[in-house]
Amino acid sequence: MEQVKVIPVELPGQMQAFVDLPWKIYARDPQWVPPLKKEVARLLDPQAHPFWKFAQRRLFLAQRGPEIVGRIAGIVDHNYNRFHDERMGIWGFFECADDPEAAGALLAAASDWVRGQGMAFIRGPLNPSTNYESGMLVEGFEQPPVFMMSYNPPYYPGLVEAQGFTKEKDLLAFRVERGWQPPAWVNRLARRIINKSNIQMRPFRIKDIYTEMNYVKEIYHEAWFDNWGFVPMTDAEINDMGRHLVRILEPDLCFFLVDGGEPVGVGMVVDDIYPLLKRFNGKVGLLGWLKYLLHKREITGWRGLIFGIRKKYQQQGLPLVAFDYLYRLLMENPKYSRYQYIELGWNLEDNDLINQWYIDGGAKVNKRFRLYRKELTA
């Protein structure tokens, strides 16, 4: 067997191989959902995506003989390191055949590169930060992935752990099925909170998307400021997110909890469009809109994308108000009669307060994602 070579991505053909590799890795995996190749390339393009205005990256391919068998990115997020006063390197966008030698060579290449940038430890997978796809799936392989959540073969954790990477933090996803019946006290308490505090629900104003996304950013930053791994999003990043999400946003499902007209909490729930992406197979093409119209009814689930409450209101039980609101939409609005589930997350495994709110409301942990860490010697 020929030895593995690690090649820095420098030429257009190598970049195309980097983007195309998952189609080889997941060729026989019925759960995998192909991303849009154009969007992957854009996310990795330092000239196109706002993340790279404050971050650096180096891409690598693993080649055994003539065959590309793996890929990885080494990343330095300067915003994160300034915010936390750390020297963290990142590995991400990892895909690999079941080949321990190739995986070891890729992880070593990413580690060596971030060490060369002065980093003291490396964490991953992050694609490319906690504000995007995060973590490696370690539990929940029997269920398909949902929109903007990670997926990987079951053998990936073994490849990573064999190279001396250890668990740093787990991220949890929660699922609620259509047949779910919240405990009676959830509705009673939600009504009591609304009546006592004058909290109301306000749907997103889609026509004013950038103003609304600025509210999202403010609440998200205040709610998550003290959380492990948090890094603020820039205005350019949040606006970029808004531009992409506006095509699939439903005003009722993206909402603010307001007190006297002031947004004090936000929930963003979007269609789980992954069943449709399977049909696109990486390319929207000229018939993309027609496919969307023909097969839209295959979308039968929601992804809970963002939920946050301003600090002042975090002890008032507002997650239950949001739960009650979404439950009423799902059960009472004919528009949503075909929807069968919602996946919420991710949440940090030790975010006990919000995790308990979810569990008390009837949600169940259905997936676990892991972030790994390794110290870098001088």
C-alpha positions as CSV (number, residue, x, y, z in Angstrom):
1,M,0.0,0.0,0.0
2,E,1.3,3.4,-0.9
3,Q,2.1,5.9,1.8
4,V,-0.2,8.9,2.6
5,K,0.9,12.3,1.5
6,V,-0.6,15.5,2.8
7,I,-0.9,18.3,0.2
8,P,-1.7,22.0,1.0
9,V,-4.6,23.2,-1.1
10,E,-3.1,25.8,-3.5
11,L,-4.6,25.2,-6.9
12,P,-8.2,25.4,-8.2
13,G,-8.3,21.7,-8.9
14,Q,-7.2,20.9,-5.4
15,M,-9.9,23.2,-4.0
16,Q,-12.5,21.4,-6.2
17,A,-11.2,18.1,-4.8
18,F,-11.6,19.4,-1.3
19,V,-15.2,20.4,-1.9
20,D,-16.1,17.2,-3.8
21,L,-14.5,14.6,-1.4
22,P,-17.7,14.0,0.8
23,W,-19.5,12.5,-2.2
24,K,-16.9,9.7,-2.1
25,I,-16.8,9.3,1.7
26,Y,-20.7,9.1,2.0
27,A,-21.4,7.3,-1.3
28,R,-23.1,4.4,0.5
29,D,-24.5,6.3,3.5
30,P,-28.3,6.8,3.2
31,Q,-28.4,9.3,6.1
32,W,-26.0,11.8,4.6
33,V,-27.4,15.0,3.1
34,P,-25.2,16.6,0.4
35,P,-24.4,20.3,1.0
36,L,-24.6,22.8,-1.8
37,K,-21.1,22.8,-3.3
38,K,-21.4,26.5,-4.2
39,E,-22.1,27.4,-0.5
40,V,-19.3,25.2,0.8
41,A,-16.8,26.9,-1.6
42,R,-18.1,30.3,-0.6
43,L,-17.8,29.5,3.2
44,L,-14.2,28.6,2.6
45,D,-13.4,31.6,0.4
46,P,-11.4,34.3,2.2
47,Q,-12.5,36.8,-0.4
48,A,-16.2,36.0,-0.1
49,H,-17.2,35.0,3.4
50,P,-17.1,37.6,6.3
51,F,-15.7,35.1,8.8
52,W,-12.2,35.4,7.1
53,K,-12.0,39.1,7.7
54,F,-10.7,38.2,11.2
55,A,-9.6,34.6,10.8
56,Q,-7.0,32.6,8.8
57,R,-7.1,29.1,7.4
58,R,-5.0,26.5,5.7
59,L,-6.6,23.6,3.8
60,F,-5.0,20.2,3.4
61,L,-5.8,17.1,1.4
62,A,-4.6,13.5,2.2
63,Q,-3.6,11.5,-0.8
64,R,-2.8,7.8,-1.0
65,G,-1.3,7.1,-4.4
66,P,-3.5,8.8,-6.9
67,E,-6.6,8.8,-4.6
68,I,-7.7,11.6,-2.4
69,V,-8.7,10.0,0.9
70,G,-9.2,12.9,3.3
71,R,-9.3,16.6,4.0
72,I,-9.0,19.1,6.9
73,A,-8.7,22.8,7.6
74,G,-6.4,24.4,10.2
75,I,-8.0,27.7,11.4
76,V,-7.1,30.6,13.7
77,D,-10.1,32.7,14.8
78,H,-8.5,35.9,16.1
79,N,-11.8,37.3,17.3
80,Y,-12.3,34.3,19.6
81,N,-8.7,34.5,20.9
82,R,-9.0,38.2,21.7
83,F,-12.4,37.7,23.4
84,H,-11.2,34.8,25.6
85,D,-7.5,35.8,25.9
86,E,-6.5,32.3,24.6
87,R,-4.3,30.9,21.9
88,M,-6.7,28.4,20.4
89,G,-6.2,26.8,17.0
90,I,-9.1,25.0,15.3
91,W,-9.4,22.0,13.1
92,G,-12.5,21.6,10.9
93,F,-14.1,20.6,7.6
94,F,-12.7,17.1,8.4
95,E,-13.6,14.2,6.1
96,C,-11.7,11.0,5.8
97,A,-11.9,7.4,4.7
98,D,-11.7,4.8,7.4
99,D,-7.9,5.2,7.2
100,P,-6.1,5.8,10.6
101,E,-2.9,6.8,8.8
102,A,-4.6,9.4,6.7
103,A,-6.6,10.8,9.6
104,G,-3.4,11.0,11.7
105,A,-1.5,12.8,8.9
106,L,-4.3,15.3,8.5
107,L,-4.7,16.1,12.2
108,A,-1.0,16.5,12.5
109,A,-0.9,18.9,9.5
110,A,-3.6,21.1,11.0
111,S,-1.9,21.0,14.4
112,D,1.5,21.9,13.0
113,W,0.0,24.8,11.0
114,V,-1.8,26.4,14.0
115,R,1.2,25.8,16.2
116,G,3.2,27.7,13.6
117,Q,0.7,30.6,14.1
118,G,1.5,30.7,17.8
119,M,-1.4,28.6,19.1
120,A,-1.1,26.7,22.4
121,F,-3.9,24.1,21.8
122,I,-6.2,22.9,19.1
123,R,-10.0,22.3,19.3
124,G,-12.4,20.8,16.8
125,P,-14.3,20.1,14.8
126,L,-15.6,23.6,14.1
127,N,-16.7,24.6,10.7
128,P,-15.4,27.2,11.2
129,S,-16.6,28.4,14.7
130,T,-19.3,27.7,17.3
131,N,-21.5,30.1,15.3
132,Y,-21.6,27.5,12.5
133,E,-21.7,23.7,12.3
134,S,-20.0,22.4,15.5
135,G,-18.9,19.2,16.9
136,M,-18.6,15.6,15.8
137,L,-21.6,13.3,16.1
138,V,-21.0,10.6,18.7
139,E,-24.6,9.5,19.5
140,G,-27.7,9.5,17.3
141,F,-26.5,7.9,14.1
142,E,-29.8,6.2,13.6
143,Q,-31.5,9.5,12.8
144,P,-30.9,11.7,9.8
145,P,-29.1,15.1,10.3
146,V,-31.2,18.3,10.3
147,F,-30.5,21.7,8.8
148,M,-27.1,23.2,9.9
149,M,-26.2,20.4,12.2
150,S,-23.2,18.1,11.8
151,Y,-23.2,14.6,10.5
152,N,-20.3,12.1,10.1
153,P,-19.8,8.3,9.9
154,P,-19.6,6.4,13.2
155,Y,-15.9,5.6,12.8
156,Y,-14.8,9.3,12.9
157,P,-14.6,9.6,16.7
158,G,-12.2,6.6,16.8
159,L,-9.9,8.1,14.2
160,V,-9.7,11.3,16.2
161,E,-9.3,9.8,19.6
162,A,-6.5,7.5,18.3
163,Q,-4.4,10.6,17.7
164,G,-4.5,11.7,21.3
165,F,-7.5,14.1,21.1
166,T,-9.8,14.0,24.1
167,K,-13.3,15.2,24.9
168,E,-13.5,18.8,25.9
169,K,-17.3,19.4,25.7
170,D,-20.4,17.7,24.4
171,L,-23.3,19.5,22.7
172,L,-26.8,18.2,22.9
173,A,-29.7,18.2,20.5
174,F,-33.3,17.7,21.7
175,R,-36.2,16.4,19.7
176,V,-40.0,16.8,20.1
177,E,-42.4,14.7,18.0
178,R,-45.8,15.8,16.8
179,G,-47.5,13.5,19.2
180,W,-45.9,15.3,22.1
181,Q,-48.2,16.5,24.8
182,P,-46.6,19.0,27.1
183,P,-47.5,18.7,30.8
184,A,-50.6,20.6,31.7
185,W,-48.5,22.8,34.0
186,V,-46.5,24.1,31.1
187,N,-49.6,25.9,29.6
188,R,-50.8,27.1,33.0
189,L,-47.4,28.5,33.9
190,A,-46.9,30.1,30.4
191,R,-50.2,31.9,30.7
192,R,-49.4,33.1,34.2
193,I,-46.0,34.4,33.0
194,I,-47.6,36.3,30.1
195,N,-50.3,37.8,32.3
196,K,-48.0,38.8,35.1
197,S,-45.1,40.2,33.0
198,N,-47.0,41.6,29.9
199,I,-44.7,39.5,27.7
200,Q,-46.1,39.2,24.1
201,M,-44.9,37.4,21.0
202,R,-44.0,39.3,17.9
203,P,-43.3,37.6,14.5
204,F,-40.3,38.6,12.4
205,R,-40.7,41.5,10.1
206,I,-39.2,39.9,7.0
207,K,-39.2,43.1,5.0
208,D,-36.9,44.6,7.6
209,I,-34.6,41.7,7.9
210,Y,-31.4,43.6,8.7
211,T,-33.0,45.5,11.6
212,E,-34.5,42.2,12.9
213,M,-31.1,40.4,12.6
214,N,-29.5,43.2,14.6
215,Y,-32.0,42.5,17.4
216,V,-31.1,38.8,17.1
217,K,-27.4,39.6,17.4
218,E,-27.9,41.9,20.5
219,I,-30.0,39.3,22.3
220,Y,-27.8,36.4,21.3
221,H,-24.7,38.1,22.5
222,E,-26.2,39.1,25.8
223,A,-27.8,35.6,26.4
224,W,-24.7,33.6,25.4
225,F,-21.9,36.0,26.6
226,D,-20.8,33.9,29.5
227,N,-21.2,30.5,27.8
228,W,-18.3,28.3,27.1
229,G,-17.0,28.7,23.6
230,F,-19.0,31.7,22.8
231,V,-17.6,34.2,20.3
232,P,-19.6,37.3,19.2
233,M,-20.7,37.5,15.6
234,T,-19.7,40.6,13.6
235,D,-22.3,42.7,11.9
236,A,-21.2,41.3,8.5
237,E,-21.6,37.8,9.7
238,I,-25.1,38.3,11.1
239,N,-26.2,40.2,8.0
240,D,-24.8,37.4,5.8
241,M,-26.8,34.9,7.9
242,G,-29.9,37.0,7.4
243,R,-29.4,37.1,3.6
244,H,-29.3,33.3,3.4
245,L,-32.0,32.5,5.9
246,V,-34.5,35.0,4.5
247,R,-35.4,32.6,1.7
248,I,-36.7,30.0,4.1
249,L,-37.9,32.1,7.1
250,E,-41.5,31.9,8.2
251,P,-42.5,35.0,10.2
252,D,-44.5,33.0,12.7
253,L,-41.6,30.6,13.4
254,C,-39.1,33.4,13.9
255,F,-40.3,35.5,16.7
256,F,-39.4,37.9,19.5
257,L,-40.6,37.9,23.0
258,V,-41.3,41.5,23.7
259,D,-41.9,43.5,26.9
260,G,-43.5,46.9,26.2
261,G,-42.4,46.7,22.6
262,E,-38.8,45.9,23.4
263,P,-37.4,42.6,22.2
264,V,-36.2,40.7,25.3
265,G,-36.0,37.2,23.8
266,V,-35.7,35.6,20.4
267,G,-36.6,32.3,18.8
268,M,-35.6,31.3,15.3
269,V,-37.1,28.1,14.0
270,V,-36.6,27.2,10.3
271,D,-37.7,24.5,8.0
272,D,-35.5,21.4,8.0
273,I,-34.8,21.6,4.3
274,Y,-32.4,18.7,4.3
275,P,-34.9,16.3,2.6
276,L,-34.9,18.8,-0.3
277,L,-31.2,19.1,-0.4
278,K,-30.9,15.4,-1.0
279,R,-32.7,15.9,-4.3
280,F,-30.4,18.8,-5.2
281,N,-27.3,16.6,-4.6
282,G,-25.0,19.5,-4.2
283,K,-26.3,21.7,-7.1
284,V,-29.5,23.8,-7.3
285,G,-29.2,24.3,-11.0
286,L,-31.8,25.9,-13.3
287,L,-34.5,23.5,-12.1
288,G,-33.9,24.2,-8.4
289,W,-36.9,26.4,-7.9
290,L,-39.2,23.9,-9.8
291,K,-37.8,21.0,-7.6
292,Y,-38.5,23.2,-4.5
293,L,-42.2,23.7,-5.6
294,L,-42.7,20.1,-6.6
295,H,-41.2,18.5,-3.4
296,K,-41.7,21.2,-0.7
297,R,-44.1,18.9,1.0
298,E,-41.3,16.5,1.8
299,I,-40.2,19.1,4.4
300,T,-41.9,17.8,7.5
301,G,-39.7,19.1,10.3
302,W,-38.3,22.2,12.0
303,R,-34.9,23.0,13.3
304,G,-34.7,25.2,16.3
305,L,-31.8,27.5,15.2
306,I,-31.5,30.2,17.9
307,F,-33.1,30.8,21.3
308,G,-31.9,33.4,23.7
309,I,-33.2,35.6,26.5
310,R,-31.7,38.9,27.8
311,K,-30.1,38.4,31.2
312,K,-32.6,40.5,33.1
313,Y,-35.4,38.1,32.0
314,Q,-33.6,34.7,32.3
315,Q,-35.2,33.7,35.6
316,Q,-38.8,34.4,34.4
317,G,-39.5,31.1,32.7
318,L,-39.7,32.5,29.2
319,P,-38.5,29.3,27.5
320,L,-41.9,27.8,28.6
321,V,-43.7,30.7,26.9
322,A,-41.8,30.0,23.7
323,F,-42.5,26.2,24.0
324,D,-46.3,26.9,24.5
325,Y,-46.3,29.3,21.5
326,L,-44.6,26.8,19.1
327,Y,-46.9,24.0,20.4
328,R,-50.0,26.0,19.6
329,L,-48.7,26.8,16.1
330,L,-48.0,23.2,15.4
331,M,-51.3,21.8,16.7
332,E,-53.7,24.6,15.8
333,N,-52.5,26.2,12.6
334,P,-53.5,24.1,9.5
335,K,-50.5,25.6,7.6
336,Y,-48.2,23.4,9.7
337,S,-50.3,20.3,9.8
338,R,-47.7,18.3,7.8
339,Y,-44.9,19.0,10.3
340,Q,-43.9,16.0,12.4
341,Y,-40.9,17.0,14.6
342,I,-38.7,19.8,15.8
343,E,-35.0,19.4,16.6
344,L,-33.7,21.9,19.1
345,G,-30.1,22.7,19.7
346,W,-27.4,22.6,20.1
347,N,-27.1,23.2,23.9
348,L,-24.0,22.8,26.0
349,E,-24.2,19.5,28.0
350,D,-23.7,21.4,31.3
351,N,-26.2,24.2,30.6
352,D,-28.3,22.7,33.2
353,L,-31.0,25.4,33.5
354,I,-32.0,25.5,29.8
355,N,-31.6,21.7,29.4
356,Q,-33.9,21.1,32.3
357,W,-36.5,23.5,30.9
358,Y,-36.4,21.5,27.7
359,I,-36.7,18.1,29.5
360,D,-39.4,19.3,31.8
361,G,-41.3,20.5,28.7
362,G,-41.2,17.0,27.2
363,A,-38.2,17.2,24.9
364,K,-35.7,14.3,24.7
365,V,-32.0,14.3,24.0
366,N,-31.6,12.6,20.6
367,K,-28.1,13.4,19.5
368,R,-24.7,14.2,21.1
369,F,-21.9,16.0,19.4
370,R,-18.4,16.2,20.7
371,L,-15.7,18.8,20.6
372,Y,-12.1,17.5,21.1
373,R,-9.0,19.2,22.3
374,K,-5.3,18.6,22.2
375,E,-2.5,20.6,23.8
376,L,0.3,21.7,21.4
377,T,3.8,21.3,22.5
378,A,6.3,24.1,21.8
